[in-house]
Amino acid sequence: MSDVISNRSELLFLYDAKDSNPNGDPLDENKPRIDEETGINLVTDVRLKRTIRDYLYKFKEQEIFVREIEDEEGHIQDAKLRAEDFLLENGKAVDKKDISLAEMKKIIDENVLKDCIDVRLFGVTLPIEKETNKSSSITHTGPVQFKIGRSLHKVFTKHFKGTGAFASKKGASQKTFREEDFLPYSLICFYGIINENVANETRLTEDDIKLLLDGMWNGTKSLISRSKVGQVPRLILKINYKKENYHIGDLNNMLKLDSNIPDDEIRDVSQIKLDISQLISAFSKNIETIDNVEYCIDDRVNLLFDGKETTLSECLKNKKLSIKELKF
């Protein structure tokens, strides 16, 4: 296993969604989440973390604490029972009747941090119960935190109705009707930060971060459910700092879209350009604090710097920044 991370990093992640629902709101008929005042598409950090968790569990054989587990009767495991899955010593279950509550917490905490990459990344709050009147909890703040994702432009919802494949009930002569809401296009930006101080508590390693980035990029590509198919990762930036307890901040607001067409007519990434002038300027002003910049960018993303088309590697090299291209 690699070493626990020792430097702070910031993350920018852009992906787009075409003819899909990036994050439905269950309290609003599962419609796409939209800021009513600005028309901006919103995607919760929980949705992104779910994408990462599912990918790492299904494709990278990583243990994930926060996932649905059903018992033989089809009931979903609650957090207390999930915590007790890790009440193990030398691979064997420990009877909680034979140990104190403090010992129970210690064993579970040690195993969860050792086994579960999502806890090392995002933290967790675990309820621990030895008996009905003897309970406690374990809390770890996640060193990796994301803000709510926001589209870089206004979005517009499309609503349509269709027929289902089956009748509404036995003996009915007509099929059921269904209604759906989707977005023709949305380019979504997530901002995140990796806190090296908190990483010591959850033992977050450099290998964990590599898997995090893999989960962001390839996890998004692997979302092939009916409401998510059509989502494509476009850009990951990871800015690594050498100055202690320092980061630039607010990087997501330093990206602007340049387009000759109205927002409601955007249907593809080829119709827009991403202006990175302000972002590169911020990097240049903070060059003494930045160790290096890691990146992965889709070939179809068009970039602008000071009004001219450019490439990301060219911009970063011109500012004398050390760079590393990520391969997924």
Secondary structure, DSSP 8 states (H G I E B T S, - for coil): ---B--S-EEEEEEEEEEEE-SSEEGGGTTEE-B-TTT-EEEE-HHHHHHHHHHHHHHHS--B-SSS--B-TTS-B--HHHHHHTT-EETTEE--GGGS-HHHHHHHHHHHHHHHBHHHHHHEEEEEEEEETTEEEEEEEE-SEEE--EEEEEE---EEEEEEEEEESSTT-SSEEEEEEEEEEEEEEEEEEEE-HHHHHHHT-BHHHHHHHHHHHHHHHHT--STTTTTEEEEEEEEEEE-STT-----GGGG-EEE-SS-GGG--SGGG-EEE-HHHHHHHHHTTTTEEEEEEEE-TT--EEETTEEE-HHHHHHHTT--EEE---
